[in-house]
Amino acid sequence: MKLTKKLHSCVQLEKDGRVLVIDPGAFSEADAGLGADALLVTHEHPDHFDEGRLRAALDANPAAALWTLRSVADRLAAAYPGRVHTVGHGDAFTAAGFEVQVHGELHAVIHPDVPRVTNVGYLVEGSLFHPGDALTVPGVPVDTLMLPVHAPWNKIAEVIDYVREVKPREAIDIHDAYLADIARPVYDTALANLGGAPHTRMAAGQSSELRPH
């Protein structure tokens, strides 16, 4: 399975000629969802969910479909009958040949005064886990953890402890658009020294072949 990092929290996976894209939001490339056979969205916040990008992807490929939680699905289901699927914690499904399990229910706490929206994470091919905006521990082995490294709702101690708890074979940064280049070495060093798992920062557009155990 080939992983291509897109901007912010968007990632693209390729397997057997099929393409799956997670979270082509407003902070990702304008064409991040184009070419996808399957699209997954973790939650409704605009840096993860951009209705225009999803509509463009679904229009470009009439065979493409979207799997997401209800708050996003309700925005698109009427326009794409039979192609928008609502999922939640504990669900498992096949999307364009990719086996996907759903873990998690709520967005991380931003502030006690800010209501928490629904958020789901996706474990793809029993190997790569994208948690969206939460530090969800899927409770199963993870080869590649897509790690939300910097957000209004987290701090580096929590990110380090999250890697320790999930115990992935490797952690790769996502949710990194807010992080200035000058600060990246600080985060890289902390995660490398304290996370307990190899940590990688990929540039947007960079690809890697994932070989699950």
C-alpha positions in Angstrom: 0.0 0.0 0.0 1.4 3.4 -1.0 1.0 6.4 1.2 1.2 9.9 -0.1 1.1 12.8 2.4 -1.0 15.7 1.4 -1.2 19.1 3.1 -2.4 19.2 6.8 -4.4 16.1 7.7 -5.1 14.8 4.2 -3.5 11.5 3.1 -3.9 9.4 -0.1 -3.5 5.6 -0.1 -3.1 3.5 -3.3 -3.5 -0.3 -3.6 -4.1 -2.5 -6.6 -4.8 0.5 -8.8 -7.4 2.0 -6.4 -7.1 5.2 -4.5 -8.5 6.2 -1.1 -8.3 9.7 0.2 -8.9 10.7 3.9 -9.8 14.3 4.9 -9.4 16.4 1.8 -10.3 19.6 3.8 -9.9 23.3 3.2 -6.2 23.2 4.3 -5.3 20.4 1.8 -4.6 20.9 -1.9 -7.6 22.0 -4.0 -7.3 18.8 -6.0 -6.6 16.5 -3.1 -9.7 14.4 -3.6 -9.6 14.2 -7.4 -8.9 10.7 -8.7 -10.2 9.0 -5.5 -12.2 5.8 -5.7 -13.1 6.2 -2.1 -13.2 9.2 0.3 -13.2 9.1 4.1 -13.9 12.1 6.3 -13.3 12.1 10.0 -15.4 15.1 11.1 -17.1 18.3 10.1 -14.4 20.9 10.8 -13.4 22.8 7.6 -9.7 21.8 7.8 -10.9 18.2 7.4 -14.2 18.6 5.5 -14.6 20.8 2.5 -17.8 20.3 0.7 -16.6 21.7 -2.6 -13.6 19.4 -2.7 -15.7 16.4 -2.0 -18.3 17.3 -4.6 -15.5 17.8 -7.2 -14.1 14.4 -6.4 -17.5 12.6 -6.6 -18.4 14.5 -9.8 -15.1 13.6 -11.4 -15.5 9.8 -10.8 -19.1 8.6 -10.9 -18.0 5.3 -9.3 -16.5 7.1 -6.3 -18.2 7.0 -2.9 -17.9 8.7 0.5 -17.9 7.2 4.0 -18.2 9.6 6.9 -20.2 10.4 10.0 -23.7 11.8 9.9 -23.0 15.5 10.2 -21.0 15.4 7.0 -23.1 12.7 5.2 -26.3 14.8 5.6 -24.7 17.6 3.6 -24.1 15.4 0.6 -26.3 12.3 0.6 -29.2 13.9 -1.3 -27.0 15.0 -4.2 -25.2 11.6 -4.5 -27.9 8.9 -3.8 -26.4 5.6 -2.9 -22.8 6.9 -2.8 -22.6 8.5 0.6 -22.4 6.1 3.6 -22.8 7.0 7.2 -20.5 5.2 9.7 -19.7 5.2 13.4 -17.6 3.6 16.0 -17.4 -0.2 15.7 -18.3 -0.3 12.0 -16.3 -2.1 9.4 -16.6 -1.8 5.6 -14.9 -2.2 2.3 -14.2 1.0 0.3 -12.9 0.5 -3.2 -11.1 -2.7 -2.1 -9.7 -1.2 1.1 -10.8 -2.8 4.4 -11.7 -0.1 6.9 -12.6 -0.2 10.6 -14.0 2.8 12.5 -12.8 3.8 15.9 -13.7 6.7 18.1 -16.7 8.9 18.7 -15.8 12.5 19.8 -13.5 15.3 18.8 -10.8 16.1 21.4 -11.6 18.8 23.9 -10.7 22.3 22.6 -12.0 24.1 25.7 -14.8 23.1 28.1 -16.9 25.9 26.7 -16.7 24.5 23.2 -19.2 21.7 22.4 -17.5 18.5 21.2 -18.5 17.4 17.7 -18.5 13.8 16.6 -15.2 12.5 15.2 -14.2 9.0 13.9 -10.9 7.5 13.1 -10.2 5.0 10.3 -8.0 1.9 10.5 -7.2 1.0 6.9 -6.1 -2.5 5.9 -5.6 -3.3 9.6 -2.4 -1.3 9.3 -2.7 2.5 9.0 -4.7 4.5 11.6 -5.9 8.1 11.0 -7.6 9.4 14.1 -8.9 12.7 12.8 -9.0 15.3 15.6 -8.8 12.9 18.6 -6.2 10.8 20.4 -8.2 7.7 19.9 -6.5 4.4 20.8 -7.9 1.8 18.5 -7.1 -1.1 20.9 -5.6 -3.2 18.0 -2.0 -3.3 16.6 -1.2 -0.4 14.4 1.7 -0.4 11.9 1.5 3.3 10.8 0.0 5.9 13.1 -0.9 9.2 11.4 -0.1 11.5 14.3 -1.9 14.8 14.9 1.2 16.6 15.9 0.0 20.2 16.5 -3.5 21.5 17.1 -5.5 23.9 19.2 -6.7 20.9 21.2 -3.4 19.2 22.0 0.0 19.7 23.6 3.3 17.8 23.0 3.1 15.8 26.2 -0.3 14.4 25.1 1.1 13.6 21.6 4.0 11.8 23.1 1.8 9.8 25.5 -0.5 8.9 22.6 2.3 7.4 20.6 3.4 5.4 23.7 -0.1 4.1 24.2 -0.8 3.1 20.6 2.7 1.6 20.2 2.8 1.8 16.4 5.7 0.5 14.3 6.1 4.1 13.0 4.4 7.5 13.5 4.0 10.0 10.7 2.9 13.6 11.2 -0.4 15.0 10.2 -2.4 18.0 11.4 0.8 20.0 10.8 -0.3 23.1 8.9 -0.3 25.2 12.1 3.3 24.3 12.9 5.9 26.8 11.8 9.0 25.4 10.2 11.2 27.0 12.9 9.4 24.9 15.6 9.4 21.6 13.8 12.9 20.4 15.0 11.6 20.9 18.6 8.7 18.6 18.0 10.8 16.1 16.0 13.4 15.8 18.8 10.8 15.4 21.5 8.9 12.7 19.6 12.0 10.9 18.6 13.4 10.9 22.1 10.3 10.3 24.1 7.6 8.7 21.8 9.0 5.2 21.8 8.4 4.6 18.1 10.2 5.8 15.0 8.8 9.2 14.0 8.7 10.6 10.4 7.8 14.0 9.0 6.8 13.8 5.3 6.6 16.8 3.0 3.3 17.3 1.1 3.5 15.2 -2.0 6.0 12.8 -0.6 5.2 9.1 -0.8 6.2 5.9 1.0 5.5 2.2 0.5 3.9 0.7 3.6 4.6 -2.9 4.3 2.5 -4.2 7.1 3.8 -6.9 9.3 
